[in-house]
Amino acid sequence: MFQSPNHRDSAQNDTLKVLVVDDEPTLRLGFAYALANRSMTVETAATGRHALERIAVVNFDIMILDLRMPELDGSGVIETLRGKGNHLPIVLCSAAFSPNAALRAIRHGVVDFLLKPVRPVDLRQVIDFVMSPECRPLPLAMRSARAGDFAVAIQILETQMNPSQQAIHWLEIFRSVRDLGADLDSTQLEEKVRTSLSVLAFNSPTN
Amino acid sequence: MLRLRLFYGLLTIILLLWSVGAVALLLMHDSVSRFDTRLRTDYKAIDASQTIRTLLITNNTHYLPALAGPPPIPAMDRRLHDKLIKQIHENYEVIHSVENSDEHWQGVVSRLDQALETYGEGYETYFSEVAVEQPDRERLLQFIAMQTQRNIDLTENVMTIGEEKLFSGASRLGDDSGKNTWFVGTLVLLGTAIAALVYFQLVRHLVDPVASLQQSIEEIRKGNFELTMAQPGQRTEFSKVIAAFNDMAAELKLRRGVNVENLKRANMVNRAILEAIPSPVFVIGDDTGILQINPAAEKLSEQLGIIGRLPLKIQRVFDECRATRTHFLPEDPREALLFRIEEEEFYYLPRIFHFDSEDSSQSGWAVLLHNVSRIRWLDDMKTNLLSTVSHEIKTPLTGIRMVLHLLLEERSSALDEMQKLMVTSANDDCERLLTTLNILLDLSRAESGATHLARVPMTLQSSVARAASLYASAAAAKEIKLNVERGADDFPEILADPIRLDEVINNLVSNAIKHSPEAGSIVLRLSKPDAEHLRVSVIDQGPGVPEASQSRIFERFYRAPGQKQDGVGLGLFISREIMRAHEGRIGLRERSDELTEFYIDVPIA
């Protein structure tokens, strides 16, 4: 089963190992600077390929991954990684998500999206949200989804009282992904993802 | 004048009839009276002769037996004899009085006279009683007998001649009547000839013009307006008719000339219009095939290798239109159909419309293929450009923004006042730039997204309820009451894309909250304005839309002047696009009772 972030080998070190993958040097610099503190060590990679190389060597706790990159893009990195059975938590970051890319990511347990431009505070919050989820329905449901357990995620969200806009959309999408099964080619689901994209992102303006 | 001619013609015939009748009557009367006269005279002679014979025989029968008997001779009374002789003479006078110049007749009559004289002498001897002896008596008897015989013979002659005369008179009468027949016959022939003459005259003056008029009308019916009828020489009633007819023919000719001229001009205008249209145009009859195509359509048909029919893809759309008798007037270039011509891709947007002639007697279809290849290309370019821009600008901007934020966090070292001011200003610029970019993205989404609807049957109530719950907290923040008036419970379902429809209602509610005064109230009202639509009205107590702006609020980027609220003026534009895609309506009601009412009408499923 998936590794739980709470039971990591590197947990003993008390520092999180973060990999930032972005082809923009300024962003790499900024992300690294924003995250670097006593509890986190940040490594950066400029390309998807370089990222995969580093992951093979270092045991990271979380990866901030840019979607649009030359050569191997974010989707490619996710698929290669999941193909190898690596279930490293990933935060996907982009200026614009295409429904198709978002759907592919969700199906691989990548449910944390950061919409560029990203404020340093968003970055820190999303890492907290992923690594140490609060005991509220949405963070817990997202944790289950990250582990690929959509059924549990749906269950958690369904029992929630007064769900937020974001929770409603996630519930819809988890249901659709569950009902869709292996059939990848669903334009209707893409349509649904597209209309909810602005709400799905962690730093969505509506939240 | 024709009437006079007719009258004279018939008068002649009538006069002729009368005269023939009169002549025939006269002739008949004449011959009857002549026959009567002749019969009377001739028969009188015959009658008299017969009487004479009878009288002679009566006389002899009475007296002669005494002569033949043995003596002595009885004395005979001669009174009877005298009476008979007197009668005989009277009868003779009758015969004698008959006017007849015939010699034979004269001879017979004079001989009869002598014979009667002699006969009388014989009886004078008888009564004188001289012959008492037997031989004398025999001689006397013989004598009287002989005279009697002679008289009888003569009266026989008279009778014969009388009969002959009677017969000859009859035959003369026959001759006369033959002449009369001939005369009457001649008159009848003459009458017939005159009647024939009148007939031919009438035919010439009455029937011929009518027949030729009919023929001419037939010709005009066939469309030969060139024809004019010959004007008859005399002034008759027909000359007026023919003049009127010729006028009519001339008028028709003129009118047709004008019509043909108009037709030619209309045709020319049509051709000019069709040829001036760069898009291929096919004009199709209702039941027939293609009526007319323009040069662009000819060229396209040639390039596609089809002649005399629509391209197959278009035909399918057209058949559907024809079956439902509806126009097909898409506006979105995305609905264009792809054609491959010489390795190149062309997008044609078919616009199909049905048209009727003014009197609805004729109808047909026009198929216009709007070449939207370039629009499609530009559209794709725009999408690509927007996407490129959003990435290429947003990405470095993201980096810049991140750095500015980090600097403002002052984590490593504190900024002095001036530095902080400058970095804040740069950060504001950065935010503004990002806002602009987001607007551009929204706009592209509005223009592309509204046409891709996932329409499902749904209730409008559910959409309104979602909006009300979504904005409950925002309304509460301004102490605004959000009232939902659900109207009737049995509103039918609508066919809509719930997400896009929610977007519209959310937008209206959000606007209402923005413009409502503190502690005001907003009403979300459901109603059914007509048979085909359901309506959601969003009514607020805000200041309303300025008169001058009302017509423009649905335009893109339009913001009513003097608005303090944030926004870029795309919300109503996007809402309108979405409603348009739903074949619905969005609008602003005239302000009344200090209330502002925006509404949307959604077609019932």
Interface residues (C-beta under 8 A of the other chain):
Chain A: E24 P25 T26 L27 L29 G30 F31 Y33 A34 R68 A95 A96 K116 P117 V118 R119 P120 V121 Q165 Q188 E191 K192 R194 T195 S196
Chain B: S387 S390 H391 K394 T395 P396 L397 T398 G399 I400 R401 M402 V403 H405 L406 E409 R411 C430 L434 L441 G449 H452 A454 L470 I499 R500
